Amino acid sequence: MENLEKILRFIVEIEKLKDVHRKTRPIGLSRYENSAEHSWHVCLSALMLYQHADEPVDIDRVIKMLLIHDLGEIDAGDTIIYASETPELKAAEAEGVKRVLGLLPEGMDTEFITLWYEFEAGETADAKFAKAVDRVPPLLHNLHGDGHSWRAHDVSKAQVFSINERIGKGCLALWELLKIKLNVAVTKGWLK
C-alpha cells in the first residue's frame, strides 16, 4: 500500500504540469498551450513519425522520454527554447525532475531519470529522434498562427533555424520539409 500511496502522490504532483504555460498557442486557439498538452502532443507525433526516423528507434523508450522530458518545468517553469539553453536553467530542470520522480517508490525513479538525462544529451538514436519531434509542434503552432510566438518574442530567422536544426539529426526528411515551410514564413514576414 505504501508504494501505491507514493505513486498516487506522484500522479497528483504531475497535475501541476497542466498549469505550466508555454509560449505558443495551439492551432486555432487564443490561449497558450500548457506543458502537459505539449507532452501528449509530442508523444502522439512521435508515434506517427517514428518510421521516418533516420535510425531505427525504440518507440516505447522515445515515448517515455517525451512523457517525462518537461517534468522539471513544474519547478523551473517554461522558458522559450530560444532563451532556455542555459546551464542554470538546465540545472534547475534537472533538480525538478529528480524531485518529482523522487516521489515514486524507491528504485522506480531510476529508469526515468536515466531516460531524462539521455534525452537531454541527445546522443542516442532514441534521444535524437525524441528531441527532433519535441521541436515540431511549436514550429507548427507558429507556422499555422502567423508566427505569433516568434514575433512576440522577437525571435530571428537565424535562431529558429539554428535551434531547430536538431530535427535533422533525428529525421532529416522532416527537417527538409519544415525548412521549406519556415522559408515561406520568412517570405510572409513572420521571421526576419
Phi, psi and chi 1 to 4 in degrees:
 res  aa     phi    psi   chi1   chi2   chi3   chi4
   1 MET       -  -34.7  -67.4  -60.5  -98.4      -
   2 GLU   -61.6  -41.9 -177.3 -178.7  -24.6      -
   3 ASN   -63.4  -40.7  -76.9  -10.6      -      -
   4 LEU   -63.8  -38.9  -75.3  174.6      -      -
   5 GLU   -61.0  -42.8  -78.4  -67.7  -17.6      -
   6 LYS   -63.8  -42.6  -71.2 -179.1  176.9 -178.0
   7 ILE   -63.1  -41.2  -67.6  169.4      -      -
   8 LEU   -64.0  -39.1  -70.4  176.9      -      -
   9 ARG   -61.6  -40.9  -82.8 -164.9  -65.4  -89.5
  10 PHE   -61.2  -46.5  169.3   81.2      -      -
  11 ILE   -61.1  -39.2  -68.5  169.6      -      -
  12 VAL   -67.3  -42.9  167.9      -      -      -
  13 GLU   -61.9  -41.3 -177.2   67.5   12.4      -
  14 ILE   -71.5  -11.6   63.1  172.7      -      -
  15 GLU   -56.0  -29.0  -78.1  -81.1  -34.8      -
  16 LYS   -61.7  -21.8  -66.9  177.5 -179.1  174.8
  17 LEU   -64.7  -23.4 -155.9   55.9      -      -
  18 LYS   -70.3  -15.0  -65.0  176.4 -177.0  176.9
  19 ASP  -106.8    9.2 -163.4   33.7      -      -
  20 VAL   -95.3  110.0  175.6      -      -      -
  21 HIS   -92.7  135.3  -63.5  -82.6      -      -
  22 ARG   -89.9 -176.0  -63.2  173.0   52.3   83.3
  23 LYS  -102.5    7.2  -53.1  -58.5 -176.0 -106.2
  24 THR  -123.7  155.5   61.0      -      -      -
  25 ARG  -101.2  138.4  -66.1 -171.5  -58.0  -99.9
  26 PRO   -58.0  148.8  -23.9   34.3      -      -
  27 ILE   -56.5  126.1  -63.5  168.6      -      -
  28 GLY    83.9    0.4      -      -      -      -
  29 LEU  -115.0  153.4  -60.3  177.6      -      -
  30 SER   -92.4  -15.8   60.0      -      -      -
  31 ARG   -85.8  165.5   67.3  169.9  176.8   80.8
  32 TYR   -91.0  148.4  -73.9   87.8      -      -
  33 GLU   -69.2  150.7  176.5 -176.8   52.5      -
  34 ASN  -104.2  164.9   66.9   56.1      -      -
  35 SER   -67.7  -28.3  -73.9      -      -      -
  36 ALA   -67.6  -41.9      -      -      -      -
  37 GLU   -61.1  -42.1  -69.8  173.8  -58.7      -
  38 HIS   -59.8  -44.1  169.6   70.8      -      -
  39 SER   -60.8  -44.1  -64.9      -      -      -
  40 TRP   -61.7  -45.1  161.9   80.5      -      -
  41 HIS   -63.9  -44.0 -161.6 -166.7      -      -
  42 VAL   -69.7  -32.0  -64.7      -      -      -
  43 CYS   -65.1  -46.3  -74.1      -      -      -
  44 LEU   -66.9  -36.9 -163.5   50.7      -      -
  45 SER   -62.2  -44.4  -61.4      -      -      -
  46 ALA   -60.8  -41.2      -      -      -      -
  47 LEU   -61.2  -36.0 -166.0   56.7      -      -
  48 MET   -80.7  -25.7  -62.3  -57.5  122.7      -
  49 LEU  -103.3  -12.2  -68.3  167.3      -      -
  50 TYR   -61.9  -25.3   83.6   95.4      -      -
  51 GLN   -71.7   -9.1  -66.4  176.0  -17.7      -
  52 HIS  -100.6    2.1  -62.1  -81.9      -      -
  53 ALA   -61.2  148.2      -      -      -      -
  54 ASP   -67.1  -30.1  -68.3  -20.8      -      -
  55 GLU  -124.7  154.9  -58.2  174.7   66.3      -
  56 PRO   -59.3  138.0  -21.2   30.8      -      -
  57 VAL  -127.2  155.2  -64.2      -      -      -
  58 ASP   -92.4  101.0  179.6  -22.8      -      -
  59 ILE   -61.3  -30.5 -168.7   60.0      -      -
  60 ASP   -63.5  -42.9  -68.7  -22.0      -      -
  61 ARG   -66.8  -40.4  -69.3 -177.0   84.5 -111.9
  62 VAL   -60.5  -46.2  168.3      -      -      -
  63 ILE   -64.1  -40.1  -71.8  174.0      -      -
  64 LYS   -60.3  -44.0  -74.1  177.7 -177.3  179.4
  65 MET   -58.8  -46.0  -75.6 -179.6 -167.6      -
  66 LEU   -69.9  -29.9  -68.5  170.9      -      -
  67 LEU   -70.0  -30.1  -77.1  170.9      -      -
  68 ILE  -104.4  -10.4   62.3  158.2      -      -
  69 HIS   -60.2  -26.3   81.1  -73.9      -      -
  70 ASP  -107.7   11.0  -79.8  -23.3      -      -
  71 LEU   -58.9  -30.8  -71.9  179.8      -      -
  72 GLY   -63.6  -19.2      -      -      -      -
  73 GLU   -70.0  -16.6  -68.8 -178.6    2.1      -
  74 ILE   -57.6  -39.3  -68.5  171.0      -      -
  75 ASP   -94.9  -40.3  -68.1  -10.7      -      -
  76 ALA   -89.3  -15.3      -      -      -      -
  77 GLY    77.5  175.8      -      -      -      -
  78 ASP  -103.2  136.3  179.3   68.4      -      -
  79 THR  -124.5  138.7  -54.7      -      -      -
  80 ILE   -54.9  136.7 -167.6  165.3      -      -
  81 ILE   -54.1  -30.8 -173.1   73.3      -      -
  82 TYR   -73.6   -5.2  -53.9  103.6      -      -
  83 ALA  -130.5    7.7      -      -      -      -
  84 SER  -107.0    3.6   69.5      -      -      -
  85 GLU   -89.5   42.4  -59.5  -75.6  -56.1      -
  86 THR   -98.9  149.8   66.9      -      -      -
  87 PRO   -59.0  -36.1  -21.1   29.1      -      -
  88 GLU   -64.9  -45.2  -63.4   80.9   14.7      -
  89 LEU   -68.3  -41.3 -176.9   59.6      -      -
  90 LYS   -62.8  -38.3  -70.8  -60.8  174.8 -173.0
  91 ALA   -65.6  -41.0      -      -      -      -
  92 ALA   -64.9  -40.8      -      -      -      -
  93 GLU   -64.3  -42.4  -73.2  179.1    2.5      -
  94 ALA   -61.2  -43.1      -      -      -      -
  95 GLU   -63.9  -39.5  -71.8  -55.1  -49.7      -
  96 GLY   -64.5  -42.4      -      -      -      -
  97 VAL   -61.8  -45.4  165.7      -      -      -
  98 LYS   -61.9  -41.6  -70.8  177.3 -163.5  170.6
  99 ARG   -64.2  -49.1 -177.3 -166.9   67.5   75.9
 100 VAL   -65.5  -48.1  171.6      -      -      -
 101 LEU   -68.7  -24.6  -68.4  173.7      -      -
 102 GLY   -66.9  -11.9      -      -      -      -
 103 LEU   -73.1  -19.6  -62.9  171.4      -      -
 104 LEU   -72.3  163.2  -68.1  167.4      -      -
 105 PRO   -57.4  151.1  -24.2   33.1      -      -
 106 GLU   -50.2  130.0 -172.3  173.3  -29.9      -
 107 GLY    88.2  -22.2      -      -      -      -
 108 MET   -71.1  -25.5 -163.9  172.7  173.7      -
 109 ASP   -77.2  -21.5   61.6  -22.9      -      -
 110 THR   -57.0  -49.9  -53.8      -      -      -
 111 GLU   -57.6  -43.4  171.9 -168.6    8.5      -
 112 PHE   -74.7  -37.1  -60.4  111.1      -      -
 113 ILE   -64.7  -41.5  -70.9  172.3      -      -
 114 THR   -61.2  -43.6  -59.0      -      -      -
 115 LEU   -64.3  -37.2  -75.9  170.6      -      -
 116 TRP   -62.8  -45.7 -173.4   83.9      -      -
 117 TYR   -66.1  -36.6  -82.3  107.9      -      -
 118 GLU   -62.8  -44.4 -178.5 -179.9  -22.2      -
 119 PHE   -59.0  -49.5  173.6   85.6      -      -
 120 GLU   -60.0  -39.3  -73.3  -62.0  -48.2      -
 121 ALA   -69.0  -34.2      -      -      -      -
 122 GLY    62.1   35.4      -      -      -      -
 123 GLU  -106.0  -29.3  -65.1  171.8   -3.2      -
 124 THR   -82.4  162.5   64.9      -      -      -
 125 ALA   -57.6  -42.9      -      -      -      -
 126 ASP   -61.9  -45.1  -67.9  -15.3      -      -
 127 ALA   -69.9  -40.0      -      -      -      -
 128 LYS   -61.0  -42.9  -75.3 -171.2  -98.5 -173.0
 129 PHE   -68.3  -43.0 -179.9   70.0      -      -
 130 ALA   -60.0  -44.6      -      -      -      -
 131 LYS   -65.7  -34.1  -73.4 -178.6   87.4   64.9
 132 ALA   -63.7  -50.4      -      -      -      -
 133 VAL   -66.1  -33.4  173.7      -      -      -
 134 ASP   -58.2  -28.1 -176.6   40.2      -      -
 135 ARG   -85.1  -16.5  -64.6  -56.8  -44.5  133.7
 136 VAL   -68.1  -53.7  173.7      -      -      -
 137 PRO   -55.7  -44.0  -28.8   38.6      -      -
 138 PRO   -61.8  -35.0  -22.5   32.6      -      -
 139 LEU   -65.6  -44.9  -70.5 -179.8      -      -
 140 LEU   -63.8  -36.9  -66.2  176.8      -      -
 141 HIS   -57.9  -45.5  -68.2  165.1      -      -
 142 ASN   -71.9  -40.8  -84.7  -71.4      -      -
 143 LEU   -65.9  -27.4  -70.9  168.5      -      -
 144 HIS  -105.6   13.5  -68.1  -88.9      -      -
 145 GLY  -137.7   33.7      -      -      -      -
 146 ASP    56.7   30.1  -59.5  -26.9      -      -
 147 GLY    64.8   31.1      -      -      -      -
 148 HIS   -52.3  -46.4   65.7  -86.0      -      -
 149 SER   -73.7  -40.2 -179.8      -      -      -
 150 TRP   -60.3  -44.9  -61.0  -33.4      -      -
 151 ARG   -69.8  -41.4  -69.9 -176.6  -68.2  114.9
 152 ALA   -64.6  -30.8      -      -      -      -
 153 HIS  -109.0   12.2  -62.5  -78.6      -      -
 154 ASP    51.5   48.5 -160.5   29.1      -      -
 155 VAL   -85.8  131.9  176.1      -      -      -
 156 SER   -90.0  161.9   70.7      -      -      -
 157 LYS   -56.4  -44.0  171.6 -173.2  172.9 -174.4
 158 ALA   -60.2  -41.5      -      -      -      -
 159 GLN   -63.8  -45.6  -72.7  174.3  -64.3      -
 160 VAL   -62.3  -45.3  170.0      -      -      -
 161 PHE   -69.9  -38.5  -82.4   81.5      -      -
 162 SER   -66.1  -51.7  175.1      -      -      -
 163 ILE   -64.8  -40.5  -71.6  -71.6      -      -
 164 ASN   -86.8   -3.0  -67.5  -68.2      -      -
 165 GLU   -63.9  -15.4   70.7 -176.2   -2.8      -
 166 ARG   -62.2  -20.7   68.7 -178.8   66.5  168.0
 167 ILE   -60.1  -39.6  -63.8  169.3      -      -
 168 GLY   -66.7  -17.9      -      -      -      -
 169 LYS   -78.7  -18.3  -65.6  177.1 -179.1  173.8
 170 GLY  -113.1  -25.3      -      -      -      -
 171 CYS  -158.2   85.1 -171.2      -      -      -
 172 LEU   -59.8  -41.4 -174.7   57.8      -      -
 173 ALA   -60.8  -39.6      -      -      -      -
 174 LEU   -64.9  -42.8  179.9   59.3      -      -
 175 TRP   -63.3  -41.9  178.1 -130.3      -      -
 176 GLU   -60.7  -42.3  -66.7  -59.7  -38.3      -
 177 LEU   -65.7  -43.6  177.5   59.8      -      -
 178 LEU   -66.9  -34.2  -73.8  168.1      -      -
 179 LYS   -60.9  -39.2  -77.2 -165.9  -60.4 -171.4
 180 ILE   -60.2  -45.6  -67.2  167.5      -      -
 181 LYS   -66.2  -38.0  -66.2  177.6 -178.7  -58.9
 182 LEU   -65.8  -37.5  -70.5  170.6      -      -
 183 ASN   -66.7  -30.5  -79.2  -43.8      -      -
 184 VAL   -65.2  -40.9  170.4      -      -      -
 185 ALA   -61.5  -34.5      -      -      -      -
 186 VAL   -65.2  -46.1  170.6      -      -      -
 187 THR   -64.1  -27.9   63.6      -      -      -
 188 LYS   -82.9   -6.0  -68.9 -176.9  176.0 -176.3
 189 GLY    86.4   10.2      -      -      -      -
 190 TRP   -78.7  -24.8  -58.6  -20.2      -      -
 191 LEU  -128.2  133.3  -90.1  176.5      -      -
 192 LYS  -127.5      -  -62.4  175.9 -176.7  175.3
